[in-house]
Amino acid sequence: MKKKLNVGIIGYGFMGRAHSNAFRQVNHFFDLEHELVLKVASARNAERLEAFREKAGWEEAETDWRKMIERDDIDIIDIAAPNDWHRDMAIAAAEAGKMIWCEKPLARNGEEGREMVKAVEKAGVRNMVWYNYRRVPAVTLAKMIVDSGRLGKIYHYRANFLQDWTISEDLPQGGEGLWRLDVNAAGSGVTGDLLAHCIDTAIWLNGNITRVTARTETFVKERHHNLTGQVEPVGIDDASMFLCDFANGSLGLFEATRYARGHKALYTLEINGANASIRWDLHDLHRLEYFDHGDESALRGWRSIHITDAGGDHPYMDHWWVPGLQIGYEHSFTHQVADFLSDLETGATTQPDFADALITQDVCDAVISSGQSGHWVEV
Ligand code: SOE
């Protein structure tokens, strides 16, 4: 008989849907001692909440998230609300002794993030942040290759996250998914929304970032605000680029924008070492490209590895289909929750936790600060 864990989710947007799907799938594909129960869903808009509850498969709806957190029968709080809610919700959940899963970025800034880390450490509750791309099997395999030392000394780390959905000046800020354009809700623009993913993966694969120099830009300076009804200044960064030093001596180059016409969610990364290089592209997420200078010269070249070797050496794939059949974006969330549940059983810490995500938050803050000052900023 499995031990049941009751989950309470806050938020019914894109991430609310992605997380709910993972919670529903995890016990069907992973052998775990615990079973997740989709107990309560919470959000302010009662009508939309009810539609979400029914469609996503939650047992109950609660429009007051504090009431949900206070319930004795809830074991885990999942925060899938906009960034300006993360701190208060996480602190309340920690004080109530709940395990906490929080959507990325950890918070709007390092100051809020530090309060959250303090709260979970004081309460001694397990916690995790949804930097889901670490659990795309090709990215996990990249980590295994880097850790094996096959790349040799690392010289370069390069990452992009390109989108084009905010180019129109008529697009409002505020409310529903558009909170991402409102600096009060989001904390920053593409730095926290997109570069944070790239930074999390980069630190995981290549170690700490020690200093940055950035160029940030807001192309559309004013937008209609959906909640206030006024035209208001835009406070977010629409584009953000930075150069950095890694502690291991390698150099980093990062770019994120929502103004790259034609690109919808093009997250790419590349690592160049003395012996070998790897690269990955979210639009072809089940492939990892690998170049090994040690290969026989006549055959040497970039190889494109299809990460579908179920029963072989490809991470996570033995939980899914037969060799050759690929999986997608949503599986990265299922893998993350599966890892959390198996770590709960072994006592291991699940990464990234709040403390880990705070390091990424500090790099984001340094990028914003350097973009404003035009100077190098130490992290
Ligand atoms: C929108 O910019 C968004 O959905 C981000 O919020 C996600 O974190 C990213 O994975 C995809 O794009």
Residues whose N, C-alpha, C, O or C-beta is under 5 A from the ligand:
A	BS01	SOE	D193
